Amino acid sequence: MLSRRKALAAAAALVIGLPALAACGDDSSDKGSGGGGGSTTLKLGFFPNITHATALVGLQKGIFAEKLGTNVKIEPLSFNAGPAAIESLFAKGVDATFVGPNPAINAWAKSKGQAIKIIGGAASGGVALVVNPDKIKSVDDLKGKKIATPQLGNTQDVALRYYLKGKGLKAEKDGTGDVKVVPQENSQTIDTFKSGDIDGAWVPEPFASRLILESGGKKLIDEKDLWPDKKFVITHLIVRTDYAKDHPDIVKKLVEGLVASNDFINTNQAEAKTLANAYIEKLTTKPLKPEVLDAAFKEIEFTNDPIPASLTLGAKHAEEIGLLEPVDLNGIYDLTNLNEILKAAGKPEVKTS
């Protein structure tokens, strides 16, 4: 199973650009709701991607802080890709994290359904295969080429390998195969694409738009075109089940923050772009160019719906390419808080099937 692969050892290098953040150990100062005289820590994971704008905007705007209250200390931790975030979750380095579907599936499978729950959606879409148009003009040209993904076993890595299999192409393994898949950090992919060390990349926003607008790449595949109704979960929110058991009120307030952040993005997109970009600059020291920011946001739907049907289908894709053993996903969702919040706001509730 994927969790046994050596690449997941990279979790040690997972924190990007934020000082004094806890890396492991459950250092929550007390249990319960976070009320009373004490304070409670919530270690919240996310990626510096526009597909994680729900987290970026919610943190930068103070939406999560407002919903969680003064007795809850938020410790944000930034990751490059999902497998590293999941390894940190297992080590109790994070309590909840925004993450893609495949790492969440793997966490569920590895823990036999004990470690995590999906408690809300965040984003759909915003992923593409971008290629060097001088080297790759069609899918047939992928043979013999090097294509990057963010990390072995992350959501984009699974999507690429499954897509190649469907086109009769084999991802290279042990020196044999048709396409060399190169897992590397997204920031590194920007440089290796520009230098010609790779020929393309299956990446989330804003990296897809950066490859196109900054390095002359061409979108060969828009992943949304591969899914029913062009909808698939790219980011959702998961929580450690033990943290949720110890801090149910905090988890509900976290979901309130999730809904409020998505509402803000969808009704104040211009300001949301500015906020997301400001947080990316805080993390990486480099803000996105306005044209990249605009292009990235156009590709993504921010939604409270975790789109469960796409999770089930994604699990089958991972099984078919040998990165996941068959797994029963029954019970992986706990949308009780989400649906209570949506119902109270007069919004449609979300179904898990």
C-alpha positions as CSV (number, residue, x, y, z in Angstrom):
1,M,0.0,0.0,0.0
2,L,1.1,3.6,-0.7
3,S,1.7,4.3,3.0
4,R,4.6,1.9,3.0
5,R,6.5,3.7,0.3
6,K,9.8,5.4,1.1
7,A,8.7,8.7,-0.3
8,L,6.5,9.4,2.7
9,A,9.7,9.8,4.8
10,A,9.9,13.2,3.4
11,A,7.5,14.5,6.0
12,A,10.5,15.7,8.1
13,A,10.9,18.6,5.7
14,L,7.3,19.7,5.5
15,V,7.0,23.1,7.2
16,I,7.4,26.1,4.9
17,G,8.3,29.5,6.1
18,L,6.4,29.8,9.4
19,P,8.4,30.3,12.6
20,A,8.0,28.3,15.9
21,L,5.5,25.8,14.6
22,A,5.0,22.4,16.4
23,A,6.2,19.5,14.2
24,C,5.1,16.6,16.3
25,G,3.5,15.6,19.6
26,D,0.1,16.5,20.9
27,D,0.7,19.7,22.8
28,S,-2.9,20.8,23.1
29,S,-2.9,22.5,26.6
30,D,-6.2,21.1,27.7
31,K,-9.1,19.0,26.5
32,G,-12.7,19.9,26.0
33,S,-14.2,22.8,24.0
34,G,-11.5,25.3,24.6
35,G,-13.8,27.3,26.9
36,G,-13.2,28.2,30.5
37,G,-10.0,29.7,31.7
38,G,-7.5,27.6,29.7
39,S,-6.6,27.7,26.1
40,T,-6.5,25.0,23.5
41,T,-4.3,24.6,20.4
42,L,-5.5,23.7,17.0
43,K,-2.7,22.8,14.6
44,L,-4.1,23.4,11.1
45,G,-2.5,22.2,7.9
46,F,-2.8,23.5,4.4
47,F,-0.8,24.0,1.2
48,P,0.4,27.4,-0.3
49,N,-1.8,26.6,-3.4
50,I,-4.8,28.5,-4.7
51,T,-6.7,25.2,-4.5
52,H,-6.3,25.8,-0.7
53,A,-7.6,29.4,-0.9
54,T,-10.2,28.5,1.7
55,A,-7.5,28.1,4.2
56,L,-5.3,31.0,2.9
57,V,-8.2,33.5,3.0
58,G,-9.7,32.2,6.2
59,L,-6.4,32.5,8.0
60,Q,-5.3,35.8,6.5
61,K,-8.7,37.5,7.0
62,G,-9.0,36.1,10.5
63,I,-12.2,34.2,9.8
64,F,-11.0,31.0,11.5
65,A,-9.7,33.0,14.5
66,E,-13.0,34.8,14.8
67,K,-15.1,31.6,14.7
68,L,-12.7,29.7,17.0
69,G,-12.5,32.4,19.6
70,T,-9.8,33.8,21.9
71,N,-9.4,30.5,23.9
72,V,-8.2,28.6,20.8
73,K,-4.7,29.2,19.5
74,I,-4.3,28.4,15.8
75,E,-1.0,27.0,14.7
76,P,-0.9,27.0,10.9
77,L,1.5,24.6,9.1
78,S,2.2,24.6,5.4
79,F,2.9,21.5,3.4
80,N,4.0,20.8,-0.2
81,A,1.7,17.8,-0.7
82,G,-0.8,15.5,0.9
83,P,1.4,12.5,1.9
84,A,3.6,14.7,4.1
85,A,0.5,16.3,5.7
86,I,-0.9,12.8,6.5
87,E,2.4,11.6,8.0
88,S,2.3,14.7,10.3
89,L,-1.3,14.0,11.2
90,F,-0.3,10.4,12.2
91,A,2.5,11.9,14.4
92,K,0.0,14.4,15.9
93,G,1.9,17.2,14.3
94,V,-1.4,18.5,12.9
95,D,-4.9,18.2,14.3
96,A,-6.8,19.0,11.1
97,T,-5.7,19.7,7.6
98,F,-6.8,20.8,4.2
99,V,-5.7,18.0,1.9
100,G,-6.5,16.3,-1.4
101,P,-8.6,13.1,-1.7
102,N,-6.0,10.4,-2.3
103,P,-3.9,11.1,0.9
104,A,-7.1,11.2,2.9
105,I,-8.1,7.8,1.4
106,N,-4.7,6.5,2.3
107,A,-4.9,7.7,5.9
108,W,-8.3,6.0,6.2
109,A,-7.0,2.8,4.8
110,K,-3.7,2.8,6.7
111,S,-5.6,3.3,10.0
112,K,-8.4,0.9,9.2
113,G,-10.9,3.7,9.4
114,Q,-9.8,5.0,12.8
115,A,-7.5,8.0,12.2
116,I,-9.5,10.6,10.3
117,K,-12.8,12.0,9.2
118,I,-13.6,14.2,6.3
119,I,-15.7,17.1,7.7
120,G,-16.2,19.4,4.8
121,G,-15.3,20.4,1.3
122,A,-13.2,23.3,0.0
123,A,-12.5,23.2,-3.7
124,S,-13.1,21.5,-7.0
125,G,-11.0,21.7,-10.1
126,G,-7.9,23.8,-10.6
127,V,-5.5,21.0,-11.9
128,A,-3.9,20.6,-15.3
129,L,-1.2,18.8,-17.2
130,V,1.0,21.6,-18.6
131,V,3.6,20.6,-21.2
132,N,6.4,22.1,-23.3
133,P,4.6,22.7,-26.6
134,D,7.9,22.3,-28.5
135,K,8.2,18.7,-27.2
136,I,4.7,17.6,-26.6
137,K,1.8,18.4,-29.0
138,S,-0.5,15.5,-28.2
139,V,-1.0,12.7,-25.7
140,D,1.0,10.4,-28.1
141,D,4.1,12.6,-27.5
142,L,4.1,11.8,-23.8
143,K,6.0,8.6,-24.5
144,G,9.7,8.9,-23.5
145,K,9.1,12.2,-21.7
146,K,9.5,13.4,-18.1
147,I,6.4,14.6,-16.3
148,A,6.5,16.0,-12.7
149,T,3.9,15.6,-9.9
150,P,4.0,17.2,-6.4
151,Q,4.8,14.0,-4.5
152,L,4.5,10.2,-4.9
153,G,1.0,9.2,-4.1
154,N,-0.5,12.6,-3.9
155,T,-3.7,13.4,-5.7
156,Q,-2.1,14.7,-8.9
157,D,0.4,11.8,-8.9
158,V,-2.4,9.3,-8.8
159,A,-4.3,11.3,-11.5
160,L,-1.4,11.3,-13.9
161,R,-0.5,7.6,-13.4
162,Y,-4.2,6.6,-13.9
163,Y,-4.5,8.8,-17.0
164,L,-1.4,7.3,-18.5
165,K,-2.7,3.8,-17.9
166,G,-5.9,4.7,-19.6
167,K,-4.0,5.8,-22.7
168,G,-2.0,2.6,-22.8
169,L,1.2,4.2,-21.4
170,K,3.1,2.9,-18.5
171,A,4.7,5.1,-15.8
172,E,8.4,4.2,-15.6
173,K,9.4,1.8,-12.8
174,D,12.7,0.2,-12.2
175,G,14.1,1.7,-15.4
176,T,11.3,0.4,-17.7
177,G,8.2,2.1,-18.9
178,D,6.9,4.8,-21.3
179,V,6.8,8.0,-19.2
180,K,9.1,9.0,-16.4
181,V,7.1,10.4,-13.6
182,V,9.2,12.8,-11.5
183,P,7.7,13.6,-8.0
184,Q,9.1,17.0,-6.8
185,E,8.0,20.0,-4.9
186,N,5.9,22.4,-6.9
187,S,8.3,25.3,-6.4
188,Q,11.1,23.1,-7.9
189,T,8.9,22.2,-10.8
190,I,8.7,25.9,-11.9
191,D,12.5,25.8,-12.2
192,T,12.9,22.4,-13.8
193,F,10.3,23.2,-16.4
194,K,12.0,26.4,-17.3
195,S,15.4,24.7,-17.5
196,G,14.0,21.9,-19.7
197,D,14.8,19.2,-17.1
198,I,11.2,18.1,-17.3
199,D,8.8,18.2,-20.2
200,G,5.6,18.8,-18.4
201,A,3.8,18.7,-15.0
202,W,0.5,17.6,-13.6
203,V,0.0,20.3,-11.0
204,P,-2.6,22.3,-9.1
205,E,-3.1,26.0,-9.2
206,P,-1.3,28.4,-9.2
207,F,1.5,26.3,-10.5
208,A,-0.3,25.3,-13.7
209,S,-1.0,28.9,-14.6
210,R,2.6,29.9,-13.7
211,L,4.0,27.3,-16.1
212,I,1.7,28.7,-18.8
213,L,2.1,32.4,-18.2
214,E,5.7,32.5,-17.0
215,S,7.4,29.8,-19.0
216,G,5.4,29.3,-22.2
217,G,3.8,26.0,-21.2
218,K,0.6,24.8,-22.9
219,K,-2.3,23.1,-21.1
220,L,-2.6,19.6,-22.6
221,I,-5.2,18.2,-20.1
222,D,-7.6,20.1,-17.9
223,E,-8.4,17.5,-15.2
224,K,-11.9,18.7,-14.8
225,D,-12.7,17.4,-18.3
226,L,-12.0,13.9,-17.1
227,W,-14.7,13.8,-14.4
228,P,-18.5,13.5,-14.4
229,D,-20.1,17.0,-14.6
230,K,-16.5,18.4,-14.5
231,K,-16.6,18.3,-10.8
232,F,-14.0,16.5,-8.5
233,V,-12.7,17.2,-5.0
234,I,-9.3,18.7,-5.1
235,T,-9.3,20.0,-1.5
236,H,-11.3,19.0,1.5
237,L,-10.9,19.3,5.3
238,I,-10.1,16.4,7.5
239,V,-9.6,16.1,11.2
240,R,-8.0,13.5,13.5
241,T,-10.7,11.5,15.1
242,D,-9.1,11.6,18.5
243,Y,-8.8,15.4,18.4
244,A,-12.5,15.6,17.3
245,K,-13.5,13.4,20.2
246,D,-11.6,15.5,22.7
247,H,-12.6,18.9,21.2
248,P,-16.0,18.6,19.5
249,D,-16.9,22.3,20.0
250,I,-13.6,23.4,18.4
251,V,-14.2,21.1,15.4
252,K,-17.7,22.6,14.9
253,K,-16.3,26.1,15.1
254,L,-13.6,25.1,12.6
255,V,-16.3,24.0,10.2
256,E,-18.1,27.3,10.7
257,G,-14.9,28.9,9.7
258,L,-14.7,26.7,6.6
259,V,-18.2,27.7,5.5
260,A,-17.6,31.4,6.3
261,S,-14.3,31.4,4.3
262,N,-15.9,29.8,1.3
263,D,-18.8,32.3,1.5
264,F,-16.3,35.2,1.6
265,I,-14.4,33.9,-1.4
266,N,-17.5,33.5,-3.5
267,T,-18.9,36.9,-2.6
268,N,-15.7,38.9,-2.4
269,Q,-13.4,37.4,-5.0
270,A,-11.3,40.5,-5.6
271,E,-10.5,40.8,-1.9
272,A,-10.1,37.1,-1.6
273,K,-7.4,37.1,-4.3
274,T,-5.5,39.8,-2.5
275,L,-5.8,38.0,0.9
276,A,-4.7,34.6,-0.6
277,N,-1.7,36.3,-2.4
278,A,-0.7,38.1,0.8
279,Y,-0.5,34.8,2.7
280,I,1.4,33.1,-0.1
281,E,3.9,36.0,0.0
282,K,4.2,35.5,3.8
283,L,5.0,31.8,3.2
284,T,7.2,32.0,0.2
285,T,8.4,35.6,0.2
286,K,7.1,35.9,-3.4
287,P,3.6,37.0,-4.3
288,L,1.9,35.7,-7.4
289,K,1.7,38.0,-10.5
290,P,-1.8,39.5,-10.9
291,E,-2.3,37.6,-14.2
292,V,-1.4,34.3,-12.6
293,L,-3.7,35.0,-9.6
294,D,-6.6,35.8,-11.9
295,A,-6.0,32.7,-14.1
296,A,-5.8,30.4,-11.2
297,F,-9.0,31.6,-9.5
298,K,-10.9,31.1,-12.7
299,E,-10.1,27.4,-12.7
300,I,-11.4,26.6,-9.3
301,E,-14.9,26.3,-7.7
302,F,-14.9,26.9,-3.9
303,T,-17.5,24.7,-2.4
304,N,-18.5,23.2,1.0
305,D,-19.5,20.0,-0.8
306,P,-16.6,17.4,-0.6
307,I,-18.1,15.7,-3.7
308,P,-18.1,12.2,-2.2
309,A,-18.7,10.4,-5.6
310,S,-15.3,11.7,-6.9
311,L,-13.6,10.4,-3.7
312,T,-15.0,6.9,-4.3
313,L,-13.9,7.0,-8.0
314,G,-10.5,8.3,-7.1
315,A,-10.0,5.4,-4.7
316,K,-10.7,3.0,-7.6
317,H,-8.2,4.8,-9.7
318,A,-5.5,4.4,-7.0
319,E,-6.3,0.7,-6.7
320,E,-6.1,0.2,-10.4
321,I,-2.6,1.6,-10.7
322,G,-1.4,-0.3,-7.6
323,L,-1.0,2.6,-5.2
324,L,-3.8,1.5,-2.9
325,E,-5.2,-1.9,-1.8
326,P,-9.0,-2.2,-2.0
327,V,-10.6,-0.2,0.8
328,D,-14.1,0.3,2.2
329,L,-14.7,4.1,2.5
330,N,-18.0,3.7,4.4
331,G,-17.8,6.0,7.4
332,I,-15.0,8.3,6.1
333,Y,-17.3,11.3,6.2
334,D,-18.8,13.1,9.2
335,L,-20.7,16.0,7.8
336,T,-23.0,16.4,10.9
337,N,-21.5,19.8,11.8
338,L,-21.4,21.0,8.2
339,N,-25.0,20.1,7.6
340,E,-26.2,21.7,10.8
341,I,-24.4,24.9,9.9
342,L,-25.7,24.9,6.3
343,K,-29.3,24.1,7.5
344,A,-29.2,27.0,10.0
345,A,-28.1,29.3,7.2
346,G,-30.9,28.2,4.9
347,K,-28.5,26.4,2.5
348,P,-28.8,23.0,1.0
349,E,-27.3,20.2,3.0
350,V,-24.6,17.9,1.6
351,K,-25.1,14.2,1.0
352,T,-22.4,11.6,1.3
353,S,-23.9,9.3,-1.4
